[in-house]
Amino acid sequence: MNPVSIYFIGKKQGVGLRRFRLSKLENRRHLEIEGFQDAFQYIRQVRFIKNADIIWVRARPEHTTDYDRKVIDKHLTKFRGTVPIINDINIFDNYDCKEITFNIWKNKNFQCPDYITLSIDKLKNQFSETVDEVNQFIKKNNKIFLRTNNETAANGMIFLTKYSSQAEIINAIDKLIKRCEKFLPKRSSTRLMCVEYIEPQDNNIQEIFRVHVLFNKILSFYAVNSKNIVFHNIDMTEYDISKFIKINKKFCSLMPELEKQIIDSVNAIGCKIAAVEFFIKDNKPIMLEINPMWGGHASQHGFGNNMFQKYLKDNKNKLKKDIPNVYWFMKKRLYYKKLYKSISSHCINTTIS
């Protein structure tokens, strides 16, 4: 059987002057290209979209403009309904705009944080009324994030509490209005949001769970933890290791029970491949966000800081039975070979997806 033909398209890949170079693959992860090449007998890149058996839209949300979306959409229009498309650009707002994501999930009975959306026009023309609205939301939830609706990695996010002064609240709103105004000319769906802060269950330690889904199957999963209210993977230190091991071991045991809910949450957004993040409370997920293009610190370098990574490496033989999910995600080249082999298998076994 001939290998499946895949066409990549994104901001640069598939549309620009160097559109066929894998070095231009949008949000390329560490050892992804090598894994793709290892799957050569199953799947191969084609230079022309008309020759593709499957198309993968690799649009990194925070860097994709309205113009970029139109260009990609124009390339895809005549192939919809005849060629499977991974993460069609026509569902972009579903995952890029957090208020739309939450609304979809809530309508499908997935648990999410409480939220309200604030339009920039209202903020400009009815500022005092909007400040009152934010104050009421803080009063209702005690702690909140005031944030832009379409940024990742904790950018454009300010933590406010019932103890925040009126000046602090107004300064936060003013700061984020200016940030939104910078984005609006090229990303017209930009808004402000107030989002409920979910209190951690275990001694003020935040635990965030992430699952990568591909075509209705779990590709990988892991959990991270920190005492910081807002944190990134790299912020985990050697002092977080014992908790990291504990929650990932627990996550492995919970995964069979959570699997269907997580896959359904991705399908509700319309993604064929995505990373979904959530808290777990009373063994049930509280959905936080979905990202079609994961590629952060864990994907590029590993878990935690250098000492954290060294510990995981030095103790692999002792730990891999307890947290196999973590060590599977660390096998980058084999991981991406499996990803592309799975895309090939899906394409062969499915007429249109």
HUTA-V203859 format. One record per backbone hydrogen bond with DSSP energy under -0.5 kcal/mol. NH is the residue of the N-H (numbers start at 1). CO is the residue of the C=O. If there is no record, write none. Layout:
BEGIN
{{NH:CO} {NH:CO}}
END
This chain:
BEGIN
{{4:42} {6:4} {6:44} {7:54} {9:56} {10:13} {11:58} {14:19} {15:12} {16:12} {19:16} {21:18} {24:21} {25:22} {28:25} {32:29} {33:29} {35:31} {36:32} {37:33} {38:34} {39:35} {39:36} {40:37} {42:39} {43:39} {44:4} {46:6} {51:48} {52:49} {53:5} {54:5} {55:84} {56:7} {57:55} {57:86} {58:9} {58:56} {59:57} {60:58} {61:59} {63:60} {64:61} {65:63} {66:186} {69:65} {70:66} {71:67} {72:68} {73:69} {74:70} {75:71} {76:72} {77:73} {79:76} {80:76} {80:77} {82:79} {83:79} {84:53} {86:55} {87:85} {88:85} {91:88} {92:89} {94:91} {95:91} {95:92} {96:92} {97:93} {98:96} {98:149} {100:97} {101:97} {102:98} {103:99} {104:100} {105:101} {106:102} {107:103} {108:104} {108:105} {109:106} {110:105} {113:287} {116:194} {118:192} {119:117} {123:119} {124:120} {125:121} {126:122} {130:126} {131:127} {132:128} {133:129} {134:130} {135:131} {136:132} {137:133} {138:134} {139:135} {140:136} {141:137} {142:138} {143:141} {144:160} {145:195} {146:158} {147:145} {147:193} {148:156} {149:191} {155:152} {157:154} {158:146} {160:144} {162:142} {164:161} {169:165} {170:166} {171:167} {172:168} {173:169} {174:170} {175:171} {176:172} {177:173} {178:174} {179:175} {180:176} {181:177} {182:178} {183:179} {184:180} {185:181} {186:183} {187:183} {190:187} {192:118} {193:147} {194:116} {195:145} {196:114} {197:143} {198:196} {199:197} {202:205} {203:201} {205:202} {206:204} {206:226} {208:224} {209:278} {210:222} {211:276} {212:220} {213:211} {213:274} {214:217} {215:272} {217:214} {219:212} {219:217} {220:212} {222:210} {224:208} {226:206} {235:232} {236:233} {240:237} {241:238} {244:240} {245:241} {246:242} {247:243} {248:244} {249:245} {250:246} {251:247} {252:248} {253:249} {254:250} {255:251} {257:254} {258:254} {259:255} {262:258} {263:259} {264:260} {265:261} {266:262} {267:263} {268:264} {269:265} {269:266} {270:266} {271:266} {274:213} {275:291} {276:211} {277:289} {278:209} {279:286} {281:284} {284:281} {286:279} {287:111} {287:285} {288:277} {289:277} {291:275} {300:296} {301:297} {302:297} {305:236} {309:305} {310:306} {311:307} {312:308} {313:309} {314:310} {315:311} {316:313} {319:315} {320:316} {322:319} {323:319} {326:323} {327:323} {328:324} {329:325} {330:326} {331:327} {331:328} {332:330} {335:331} {336:332} {337:333} {338:334} {339:335} {340:336} {341:337} {342:338} {343:339} {344:340} {345:341} {346:342} {347:343} {348:344} {349:345} {350:346}}
END
